[in-house]
């Protein structure tokens, strides 16, 4: 019977980190879409260029830049 311990050498090396990166990418995409929908809803008179600039600034904040 297993005591809950396992040999880490038997696990794939990057599976967990790849999954975490994929999850973060999905959440960034959802955040970007939600931000754009919010801008369109509350500020419908903005030009496409202004929306793009706001989205870029938002995405930079998400990335921590």
N, C-alpha and C positions, 0 to 999 in steps of 0.2 A: 504494500500500500504506500502511495506517495505521501510524503510529508509536506508537499507544497513547494519544495525546492526543485529546481531544474537546472540542467546544464546549459548555460548561455551559449556555449559553442555549438549547440544543436540548432539554435535559432538563426534564421536568415539575418544577415548583418544590417540591411537597410530597410527592411520591410516596415518597421515602426516609423522611422523617420520619414520615409516616403509617404506613408499614410498621413502623417501629421502635416507635411507640406501640402499634400493634395487637399486636405480638409481646410487648411488656411486659404488656399487658392479659391476654393469654393466659397468660403465666407467672404473673401474680398470681392468676388464677383457679385454675390448677393448684396453686399453693402453698396457697391457701385450702382447696381440696378435700383436699389431702394432710394439712394441719394438722387439719382436722375429723375425718378418718378416724383419725388418730393419737390425738387426744383420746378419741374413742369407744372405740378399742381399749384404750388404757392406763388411762383413767379412766371406766369405764362408769357409775359411780354419780353423776356430775355432773348437775345439773339443766340444763334447756335454757337458763335464764338465765345460769348460770355458763359454759356452753359459748359462748354468744353474747358474753359479756364477754371471755373469753379470745381468741376469734376477732377481736374488735374491736381488742384490744391488739396481737395479732400483725399484723393488717393495718396498724395505725398504724406499727409498726416497719418493715414493708415499704415504706411510703410515706416513711419518714424523719422522722416526726413525733415 
